[in-house]
Amino acid sequence: MPTAAAISPEILAKYQPVIGLEVHVQLLTRTKAFCGCVNQYGGEPNTHCCPTCLGLPGALPVLNKQAVEFAVLAAKAIGCEIRETSIFSRKNYFYPDSPKGYQISQFDKPIAEHGELFVPDGIGGTKRIGITRLHLEEDAGKSVHDGFADSVNRTYIDLNRCGTPLVEIVSEPDLRSADQVFDYLTKLKEILLYTAVSDCNMEEGSLRCDANVSVMLKGATEYGTKAEVKNVNSFRYIRSAVEYEIERQIGVIEDGGRVIQESRLWNNAEGRTYSMRSKEKAHDYRYFPEPDLPPLVVGPEWQAKILRAMPELPEPRRARMISEYEISAQDAMTLTATGAFADRFEAAAKRAKSPRRVANLILSELTSRLRLAELELEASPVSLEGVVMAADLLESGEMSSKMLKQLLDMSFANGEDFPVVYEREKPQQISDASAIEGMIDEVIAANAKQVEQYRKGKKTVAAFFVGQVMRASKGQANPALLNELVARKLDELGPL
């Protein structure tokens, strides 16, 4: 059989990938879904659990109200319809890290359905990705397969994660490429972080994704057999895993074989998927109504109360900022990368004489220096308040851009905020018209060739004179005044 790497572009072009995603998101509640145990990552194994987590006889679940509110908030943020009355069920399966032998979840009547997200379609437009459902459930424990002296022979169980509240977000099989998978997950994570329902930390398992991948010949109407790719802990690796799986399945078909329905694990070190277990003969989960939990009713009044906590979501916020601050779409994307930073930027920008200038300084001067220093914005020696001060000084003409660059360099070199450096250095801008005119006269007298070019109609030569005077003034000449005086002096000489 051809390996995934051996599939030619011509063969790949014959097939259409079909991908659906199941995303599990741990909710950032203080306590677990059905008990009062702390909802916290880590800790000594098996210390964050109780009889309810473990399903011991006589222990009854009590639904976490905040988990419901977070689920509604997340669902509305991705365009879902809220089901006023939803039902909890027992999803029965046996696995060592599920001590009850079942998982409390939702089956035929989930809390939310029929959402959507839009991703780039690869040809300059957008593609709608349908979201089938969002439902509430509890997490299982964790099987630990390594890290102990006898890990070769034993698997250890940590039940701290049992009962952690989750929402599972299931997409329609609308995704058609690994890039669309990456874009969908990136957008979904961004929205969830804006709503603050989860920290979406993939390394800690707060966000986990399984991809159902199949391929079919282009023009076919029936989907191919799908394989579920599991155990992928970053969006970049998910993209690689989906790319590999698409090519693997095409290789199987081209070699005359048959893709089997199975779960597969991604091995990042080897850059390939491996068969985990076959699903062809597996029985469906047995779902029974959860007898210890009544129907969950989220009526209109409660929904309205929950939605009052909905923040301005990323895309509407970008559109508003583009209009309000006259910035580009790319700049707006950068400034709204996280809700927290967007809030800080807007709070600072509103205090400035020119919000647009604040945005420009952040995106040019500040970010370039942070990149060179390998620092995140939170660790910047120049605060947003310092950026506002710098922007106001530029806007009023009290400081040139050259001076600003010098002072910002000092700030980063010394680890000092901009106002501290500015007060100490106190750069004095030359705004005395007669002093600037004297320097202009000297430059004109020393550059007859450029003067002749200007007088013959080459007006762009004025920039040469501005640069020469700025150099002579050591960057201290008022830029606006300098440009005005240079143009006036040269025009007074008359045309040739």
C-alpha positions in Angstrom: 0.0 0.0 0.0 1.3 3.5 -0.8 2.3 5.4 2.3 0.6 8.8 3.0 3.7 10.6 1.9 3.7 8.8 -1.5 0.2 10.0 -2.6 0.7 12.2 -5.6 -1.2 15.6 -6.0 -3.0 14.1 -9.0 -4.5 11.3 -6.9 -5.2 13.6 -4.0 -7.2 15.8 -6.4 -9.6 13.0 -7.2 -10.9 12.8 -3.6 -13.0 15.0 -1.4 -12.2 14.8 2.4 -15.1 15.0 4.8 -14.4 15.9 8.4 -16.5 16.4 11.5 -15.2 17.5 14.9 -16.1 16.6 18.4 -14.7 19.2 20.8 -14.7 18.6 24.6 -14.4 21.8 26.7 -13.9 21.8 30.4 -15.9 24.6 32.1 -14.2 27.0 34.4 -16.5 26.5 37.3 -15.3 26.5 40.9 -16.7 23.1 41.7 -17.5 20.0 39.7 -20.6 19.2 37.7 -22.6 17.2 40.3 -20.8 17.6 43.6 -18.9 20.1 45.7 -15.4 18.9 45.0 -13.0 21.6 43.8 -12.7 21.8 40.0 -9.0 22.2 39.7 -6.3 20.8 37.5 -3.6 18.7 39.1 -3.2 18.1 42.8 -2.2 14.9 44.6 -3.9 12.0 42.7 -7.3 11.0 44.0 -7.6 13.9 46.4 -10.3 15.9 44.5 -13.0 13.3 44.6 -15.8 12.2 46.8 -18.5 9.5 47.0 -20.5 11.3 44.3 -17.6 11.5 41.9 -16.9 7.8 42.5 -20.6 6.7 42.2 -20.7 5.1 45.6 -24.0 3.7 46.8 -26.3 6.4 48.3 -24.4 9.4 46.8 -26.7 11.5 44.6 -25.7 14.1 42.0 -26.7 17.8 42.3 -26.4 19.8 39.1 -23.9 22.8 39.2 -25.9 25.9 38.3 -22.8 27.8 37.0 -22.0 24.9 34.6 -25.5 25.3 33.1 -25.0 29.1 32.8 -21.6 28.6 31.1 -23.1 26.1 28.7 -25.8 28.5 27.7 -23.3 31.3 27.3 -21.0 29.2 25.1 -24.0 27.9 23.0 -25.4 31.3 22.2 -21.9 32.6 21.4 -21.7 30.0 18.6 -25.2 30.6 17.3 -27.0 27.7 18.9 -30.7 27.5 19.9 -31.2 26.8 23.6 -33.6 23.9 24.3 -35.8 25.1 27.2 -36.1 21.6 28.6 -33.2 19.2 28.3 -32.6 15.7 29.7 -29.7 14.0 31.4 -28.9 10.4 30.6 -26.5 7.7 31.6 -24.0 6.8 28.9 -23.0 3.3 29.8 -19.5 1.9 29.2 -16.8 0.1 31.1 -13.4 1.7 31.4 -11.1 1.8 34.4 -11.1 5.6 34.7 -14.9 5.7 34.9 -15.6 4.3 38.3 -19.4 4.5 38.0 -19.5 2.4 34.8 -21.4 5.2 33.1 -21.1 8.9 32.3 -23.8 11.5 33.1 -24.3 13.2 29.7 -27.1 14.3 27.5 -28.4 12.3 24.5 -31.6 12.9 22.5 -32.5 16.2 24.2 -29.3 18.3 24.6 -29.3 21.8 26.0 -28.4 23.4 22.7 -28.5 22.7 18.9 -28.2 24.2 15.4 -25.2 26.5 15.7 -22.7 27.7 13.1 -19.2 29.1 12.6 -17.7 30.5 9.4 -14.2 29.8 8.3 -12.2 30.8 5.2 -13.0 28.7 2.2 -9.6 29.0 0.6 -10.7 31.0 -2.4 -11.3 34.4 -0.8 -14.7 33.7 0.7 -16.1 32.0 3.8 -17.7 28.6 4.4 -20.4 27.8 6.9 -19.7 25.0 9.3 -22.8 23.7 11.0 -22.8 22.8 14.7 -25.1 19.9 15.4 -25.3 20.2 19.2 -23.7 21.4 22.4 -24.5 19.3 25.4 -23.5 19.1 29.0 -21.7 16.1 30.5 -19.1 15.1 33.1 -15.5 14.2 32.5 -13.9 10.8 33.3 -10.8 10.2 35.3 -7.4 9.8 33.8 -5.3 6.7 33.1 -1.6 7.3 33.7 0.5 5.0 31.5 4.0 6.2 32.3 6.0 8.0 34.9 6.3 5.1 37.4 9.0 2.5 37.9 6.6 -0.3 37.0 4.7 1.6 34.2 5.7 -1.2 31.8 3.4 -3.6 33.7 0.8 -1.3 35.3 -1.5 1.5 34.5 -2.4 4.0 37.3 -5.7 5.7 37.7 -6.1 9.3 38.9 -9.8 10.1 39.6 -9.3 13.8 40.3 -10.8 14.7 37.0 -14.0 12.6 37.5 -17.0 14.8 37.4 -15.4 17.9 35.9 -18.1 19.8 33.9 -17.8 19.6 30.2 -19.6 20.8 27.1 -19.2 18.7 24.0 -19.5 20.7 20.8 -20.3 18.5 17.7 -19.9 19.9 14.2 -21.6 18.8 11.1 -19.3 16.9 8.6 -18.9 20.2 6.7 -15.2 20.6 6.9 -13.3 19.8 3.8 -9.6 20.3 4.6 -7.1 20.2 7.4 -6.7 24.0 7.1 -10.5 24.4 7.6 -10.2 22.2 10.7 -7.4 24.5 12.1 -9.4 27.6 11.3 -12.6 26.2 12.9 -10.8 25.2 16.1 -9.0 28.5 16.3 -12.2 30.5 15.9 -14.0 28.3 18.4 -11.3 28.6 21.0 -11.2 32.4 20.5 -15.0 32.7 21.2 -14.8 30.4 24.2 -12.0 32.5 25.7 -13.9 35.7 25.1 -16.9 34.3 27.0 -14.5 33.1 29.8 -16.3 29.8 30.2 -13.1 27.9 29.9 -9.3 28.5 29.8 -9.1 26.1 26.8 -5.7 24.9 27.9 -5.0 21.9 25.7 -1.8 20.9 27.6 -4.0 20.4 30.7 -6.8 18.8 28.8 -9.3 21.7 29.1 -9.9 21.5 25.4 -9.7 18.2 23.6 -10.7 17.4 20.1 -11.5 14.2 18.1 -11.7 14.4 14.3 -13.9 12.1 12.3 -12.2 11.8 8.9 -13.4 10.1 5.7 -12.8 10.5 2.0 -14.9 10.1 -1.1 -14.4 10.5 -4.8 -15.3 14.0 -6.0 -18.9 14.0 -7.3 -19.9 11.1 -5.1 -23.0 11.5 -3.0 -22.3 9.0 -0.3 -19.7 9.6 2.4 -16.8 7.1 2.8 -16.1 5.1 6.0 -14.8 7.4 8.7 -11.9 6.9 11.2 -11.9 8.8 14.4 -8.5 10.4 15.2 -7.9 10.9 19.0 -5.2 11.9 21.4 -4.1 15.1 19.7 -3.0 17.9 22.0 -2.5 21.0 19.8 -4.2 22.6 16.8 -1.0 22.3 14.8 -0.9 18.6 15.4 -4.6 18.2 14.7 -4.0 19.7 11.3 -1.0 17.3 10.7 -3.0 14.3 11.9 -6.0 15.1 9.6 -3.6 15.7 6.6 -2.0 12.3 7.3 -5.3 10.5 7.8 -6.7 11.9 4.6 -3.7 10.6 2.6 -3.6 7.3 4.5 -7.3 6.6 3.5 -6.7 7.6 -0.1 -3.7 5.3 -0.2 -5.8 2.4 1.1 -8.5 2.9 -1.5 -6.1 3.4 -4.4 -4.4 0.2 -3.4 -7.7 -1.6 -3.7 -8.3 -1.9 0.0 -11.2 -0.9 2.2 -11.1 1.8 5.0 -12.4 0.3 8.2 -14.3 2.2 10.9 -12.0 2.6 13.8 -10.4 4.9 16.4 -6.8 5.9 15.7 -4.2 7.6 17.8 -1.9 10.3 16.6 1.8 9.7 17.2 3.5 13.1 16.9 7.0 11.8 17.1 6.5 9.6 14.1 4.0 11.9 12.3 1.4 9.2 11.7 -1.8 7.7 13.1 -2.0 4.2 14.6 -5.1 1.9 15.0 -6.4 2.0 18.5 -9.6 -0.1 18.3 -12.1 -1.2 15.7 -15.6 0.2 15.9 -17.1 -1.9 13.1 -18.6 -4.5 15.5 -18.8 -2.3 18.6 -22.2 -1.9 20.1 -23.8 1.5 20.5 -23.6 3.1 24.0 -26.7 2.2 26.0 -28.3 5.4 27.1 -30.8 5.5 29.9 -32.6 8.5 31.4 -30.6 9.6 34.5 -33.1 8.7 37.4 -31.4 11.0 39.9 -31.6 14.2 37.9 -34.9 15.9 36.9 -35.3 17.6 33.5 -33.2 20.7 33.2 -35.4 23.7 32.5 -33.7 26.9 31.3 -36.7 29.2 30.7 -36.7 32.6 29.0 -36.1 34.6 32.1 -33.1 32.6 33.2 -31.7 32.7 29.6 -32.1 36.5 29.5 -30.2 36.8 32.8 -27.4 34.5 31.6 -27.0 36.4 28.3 -26.6 39.7 30.2 -23.0 38.4 30.9 -22.3 37.9 27.1 -19.3 40.1 26.1 -18.9 41.7 22.7 -17.7 38.8 20.6 -14.5 39.0 18.5 -16.0 39.6 15.0 -18.5 42.3 16.0 -15.8 43.9 18.1 -13.4 44.0 15.2 -16.0 45.5 12.9 -16.7 48.3 15.4 -13.1 49.0 16.0 -12.3 49.3 12.3 -15.0 51.9 12.0 -14.4 53.7 15.3 -10.6 53.8 15.2 -10.0 53.9 11.5 -7.7 50.9 11.6 -7.2 48.0 9.1 -8.9 44.6 9.4 -5.5 43.0 10.1 -4.7 45.6 12.9 -8.1 45.0 14.4 -7.4 41.2 14.3 -4.2 41.7 16.2 -5.7 44.1 18.8 -8.5 41.7 19.6 -6.5 38.5 19.8 -7.7 38.2 23.4 -10.6 39.9 25.1 -8.4 41.0 28.0 -5.9 42.8 25.7 -8.7 44.3 23.6 -10.3 45.7 26.8 -6.9 47.2 27.9 -6.3 48.7 24.5 -9.7 50.3 24.2 -9.5 51.7 27.8 -6.1 53.3 26.9 -7.2 54.5 23.4 -10.2 56.3 24.8 -7.9 58.4 26.9 -5.7 59.4 24.0 -6.0 62.4 21.6 -5.8 59.9 18.7 -6.9 56.3 19.3 -5.6 55.4 15.8 -2.1 56.7 16.7 -2.2 54.5 19.8 -3.1 51.5 17.7 -0.3 52.3 15.2 2.3 52.6 18.0 1.3 49.3 19.5 1.3 47.5 16.2 4.6 49.0 14.9 6.9 50.3 17.5 5.9 48.2 20.5 5.3 44.8 18.9 8.6 45.0 16.9 10.6 45.6 20.0 8.7 42.9 22.0 9.5 40.4 19.2 13.2 41.2 19.3 13.3 41.0 23.1 11.2 37.7 22.9 8.7 39.2 25.3 4.9 38.9 25.5 2.9 42.1 25.8 2.2 41.5 29.4 6.0 41.7 30.1 6.5 44.9 28.1 8.5 47.5 30.0 6.4 50.1 28.2 2.8 50.1 29.5 -0.2 51.0 27.5 -0.4 54.2 29.6 3.1 54.9 28.4 2.0 54.3 24.8 -0.9 56.8 25.3 1.6 59.5 26.5 3.9 58.9 23.5 1.0 59.0 21.1 -0.2 62.3 22.6 3.2 63.9 22.3 3.4 62.9 18.7 -0.1 64.1 18.0 0.7 67.5 19.5 4.0 67.9 17.7 6.0 68.0 20.9 8.1 65.0 19.9 9.3 63.6 16.5 9.0 60.0 15.5 12.8 59.8 15.6 12.9 61.0 19.2 10.2 58.5 20.1 12.2 55.6 18.6 15.2 56.6 20.7 13.2 56.9 23.9 11.5 53.5 23.3 14.9 51.9 22.7 16.0 53.3 26.1 12.9 52.0 27.7 13.6 48.5 26.5 17.3 48.6 27.2 16.8 49.8 30.8 13.5 48.0 31.6 11.8 51.4 32.3 8.4 52.7 31.3 8.2 55.4 28.7 7.1 58.2 31.1 10.1 57.6 33.3 12.5 57.8 30.4 10.8 60.8 28.9 10.9 62.8 32.2 14.5 62.0 32.7 15.7 62.7 29.1 13.3 65.6 28.5 14.0 65.9 24.7 13.3 69.4 23.6 11.7 69.8 20.2 12.7 72.9 18.2 9.5 74.7 17.3 11.1 78.1 16.8 10.3 79.0 13.2 13.3 81.4 12.9 15.8 78.7 14.2 14.4 76.1 11.7 14.5 78.6 8.9 18.2 79.3 9.6 18.9 75.6 9.2 16.8 75.4 6.0 18.8 78.3 4.5 22.1 76.5 5.2 20.9 73.3 3.6 19.5 75.1 0.5 22.8 76.9 0.1 24.8 73.7 0.3 22.7 71.7 -2.2 22.3 73.6 -5.4 21.7 70.5 -7.5 18.7 69.4 -5.5 17.4 73.0 -5.5 17.5 73.1 -9.3 15.6 69.8 -9.5 12.9 71.2 -7.2 12.6 74.4 -9.2 12.3 72.3 -12.4 9.2 70.6 -11.0 10.5 67.6 -9.1 8.6 68.4 -5.9 9.5 65.1 -4.2 13.0 66.5 -3.6 11.5 68.5 -0.7 11.9 65.3 1.4 15.6 65.4 0.9 15.8 68.9 2.4 13.5 67.8 5.3 15.9 64.9 6.0 18.9 67.1 5.9 17.5 69.7 8.3 16.3 66.9 10.7 19.8 65.5 10.7 21.3 68.9 11.4 18.8 69.4 14.3 19.6 66.0 15.7 16.0 65.0 15.2 14.6 67.8 17.3 13.0 70.0 14.6 9.2 70.0 14.8 8.3 67.8 11.8 5.0 69.5 10.8 6.6 73.0 11.0 9.7 71.8 9.2 7.8 70.4 6.3 5.7 73.6 6.0 8.8 75.9 6.1 10.8 73.8 3.6 8.0 73.9 1.1 7.6 77.6 1.6 11.3 78.4 1.3 11.7 76.3 -1.9 8.6 77.8 -3.5 9.8 81.3 -2.9 12.8 80.6 -5.1 10.4 80.3 -8.1 10.4 77.8 -11.0 13.1 77.5 -13.7 
